[in-house]
Amino acid sequence: MKIFFTIVFTLAAIVIAGIVYIYSGSYDVSANSAENKLTKWVLRTIRESSIESRIKNITAPNLENPSLIKQGLAHYKEMCEDCHGSPAKSETEISVGLNPPAPNLVKLGSVIPPEEIFWVTKNGIKMTGMPAWGKTHSDDKIWAIVAAVKKLNRISVKEYDSIKFSDEKEDHKH
């Protein structure tokens, strides 16, 4: 019986200490301060496990269609490059201020599974600044963005700069 009370007392003390910490204002929520290693690990592990469990039934379409890639590049240029970079710019005023930093998709887009890019683009990620584009864009438009992201590291600055956003009226699901 003594061990039971010790366990209950210890758990209660941990909960009370956690509540005191939460309400104390000790944790710095400023985007200027970096998280400690434990917090980074917890948040990264939660994010990766959550995404991995949700992409299991997603199947990418053929992402090699040049018109799909071109359409996706136009959307990427309009909506994504300020945070994720582009062949024309690796950092922006927005990307430098993000915490956690948004992945540079020119460098990483070719190695991230397309299903993961699709899910994150469609659903966003809480408390990172990544919006849920699925609220305003169809799955087809999101797959076009995915096709573009998979090709970003092979597009020249000149080719990227020539892209124009032309189908805004067709873009929204409404």
C-alpha positions as CSV (number, residue, x, y, z in Angstrom):
1,M,0.0,0.0,0.0
2,K,2.9,2.3,0.8
3,I,4.3,1.9,-2.8
4,F,0.8,2.9,-4.2
5,F,0.8,6.1,-2.2
6,T,4.4,6.9,-3.3
7,I,3.5,6.4,-7.0
8,V,0.3,8.5,-6.6
9,F,2.1,11.3,-4.7
10,T,5.0,11.3,-7.3
11,L,2.5,11.6,-10.2
12,A,0.6,14.3,-8.4
13,A,3.8,16.2,-7.7
14,I,4.8,16.0,-11.4
15,V,1.4,17.2,-12.6
16,I,1.4,20.1,-10.1
17,A,5.0,21.0,-11.1
18,G,3.9,20.9,-14.8
19,I,0.9,23.2,-14.1
20,V,3.0,25.6,-12.2
21,Y,5.5,25.7,-15.0
22,I,2.8,26.2,-17.6
23,Y,1.3,29.2,-15.8
24,S,4.6,30.6,-14.6
25,G,5.5,32.1,-18.0
26,S,8.9,30.6,-17.8
27,Y,8.8,29.0,-21.2
28,D,9.9,31.5,-23.8
29,V,7.4,31.3,-26.8
30,S,9.4,33.9,-28.8
31,A,10.4,32.8,-32.3
32,N,13.8,34.3,-31.5
33,S,14.6,31.7,-28.9
34,A,15.6,28.1,-29.9
35,E,14.0,25.2,-28.2
36,N,16.1,22.9,-26.1
37,K,17.1,19.5,-27.4
38,L,14.4,17.6,-25.5
39,T,11.6,20.0,-26.8
40,K,13.0,19.7,-30.4
41,W,13.1,15.9,-30.1
42,V,9.5,15.7,-28.7
43,L,8.0,18.0,-31.3
44,R,10.0,16.4,-34.2
45,T,9.0,12.9,-33.1
46,I,5.3,13.8,-32.7
47,R,5.3,15.5,-36.1
48,E,7.1,12.7,-37.9
49,S,5.0,9.9,-36.3
50,S,1.7,11.8,-36.9
51,I,2.5,12.3,-40.6
52,E,3.8,8.8,-41.1
53,S,0.6,7.3,-39.6
54,R,-1.6,9.4,-41.9
55,I,0.1,8.9,-45.2
56,K,-0.1,5.1,-45.4
57,N,-3.2,5.1,-47.7
58,I,-2.1,8.0,-49.9
59,T,-1.0,7.0,-53.4
60,A,0.8,9.5,-55.6
61,P,-0.3,9.9,-59.2
62,N,2.1,10.2,-62.0
63,L,4.1,13.4,-61.2
64,E,6.1,13.5,-64.4
65,N,3.6,15.3,-66.5
66,P,5.2,18.6,-67.7
67,S,2.0,20.6,-67.6
68,L,1.3,19.4,-64.1
69,I,4.8,20.4,-63.0
70,K,4.4,23.8,-64.7
71,Q,1.0,24.4,-63.0
72,G,2.5,23.3,-59.7
73,L,5.5,25.6,-60.1
74,A,3.1,28.6,-60.6
75,H,1.3,27.7,-57.4
76,Y,4.6,27.1,-55.6
77,K,5.9,30.5,-56.7
78,E,2.8,32.2,-55.5
79,M,2.2,30.4,-52.2
80,C,5.3,28.6,-51.0
81,E,8.6,30.2,-52.0
82,D,8.6,32.9,-49.3
83,C,8.9,30.2,-46.6
84,H,10.5,27.2,-48.5
85,G,12.8,29.0,-50.9
86,S,13.1,28.6,-54.6
87,P,15.8,28.2,-57.3
88,A,15.8,32.0,-57.4
89,K,16.1,32.6,-53.6
90,S,17.2,30.4,-50.8
91,E,16.2,32.8,-48.0
92,T,13.6,35.5,-47.6
93,E,12.7,37.9,-44.8
94,I,9.9,35.5,-43.8
95,S,11.9,32.3,-43.9
96,V,14.7,33.8,-41.7
97,G,12.2,34.6,-39.0
98,L,10.4,31.2,-38.8
99,N,10.9,29.0,-35.8
100,P,10.8,26.1,-36.4
101,P,12.4,26.9,-39.8
102,A,10.5,25.7,-42.9
103,P,12.4,23.1,-44.8
104,N,14.2,24.4,-47.9
105,L,12.3,22.4,-50.5
106,V,14.8,23.1,-53.3
107,K,17.3,21.1,-51.3
108,L,15.0,18.6,-49.6
109,G,12.0,18.3,-51.9
110,S,13.5,15.5,-54.0
111,V,14.1,13.3,-51.0
112,I,10.8,13.8,-49.2
113,P,8.2,11.2,-50.2
114,P,5.5,12.7,-52.4
115,E,2.8,11.4,-50.2
116,E,4.3,13.3,-47.2
117,I,4.6,16.5,-49.2
118,F,0.9,16.1,-50.3
119,W,-0.4,15.4,-46.8
120,V,1.6,18.4,-45.2
121,T,0.5,20.7,-48.0
122,K,-3.1,19.7,-47.8
123,N,-3.4,19.6,-44.0
124,G,-0.7,22.0,-42.7
125,I,1.1,21.6,-39.4
126,K,0.0,23.2,-36.2
127,M,2.2,25.9,-34.6
128,T,4.7,26.0,-37.5
129,G,3.2,28.6,-39.8
130,M,2.4,25.8,-42.4
131,P,-1.2,26.5,-43.5
132,A,-3.6,23.8,-44.6
133,W,-3.9,24.5,-48.4
134,G,-6.5,21.8,-48.7
135,K,-9.1,24.2,-47.4
136,T,-8.8,26.3,-50.6
137,H,-7.2,24.0,-53.1
138,S,-8.3,20.7,-54.7
139,D,-6.3,17.6,-54.4
140,D,-5.4,17.9,-58.1
141,K,-3.9,21.4,-57.5
142,I,-2.0,20.1,-54.4
143,W,-0.6,17.1,-56.4
144,A,0.6,19.7,-59.0
145,I,2.5,21.5,-56.3
146,V,4.0,18.1,-55.2
147,A,5.1,17.4,-58.7
148,A,6.8,20.8,-58.8
149,V,8.5,20.3,-55.4
150,K,9.9,17.0,-56.6
151,K,11.6,18.9,-59.5
152,L,12.7,22.1,-57.8
153,N,16.3,21.1,-57.5
154,R,16.5,20.6,-61.3
155,I,15.0,23.9,-62.4
156,S,17.2,26.8,-63.4
157,V,16.7,30.2,-62.0
158,K,15.9,31.5,-65.5
159,E,13.2,28.9,-66.0
160,Y,11.7,29.4,-62.6
161,D,11.7,33.2,-63.0
162,S,9.7,32.9,-66.3
163,I,6.8,31.1,-64.6
164,K,3.6,33.2,-64.3
165,F,0.6,32.4,-62.1
166,S,-2.3,32.3,-64.6
167,D,-5.1,30.1,-63.3
168,E,-6.1,31.9,-60.1
169,K,-9.8,31.8,-61.0
170,E,-9.7,28.0,-61.4
171,D,-7.6,27.5,-58.2
172,H,-10.1,27.7,-55.4
173,K,-12.6,24.8,-54.7
174,H,-15.5,27.2,-54.1
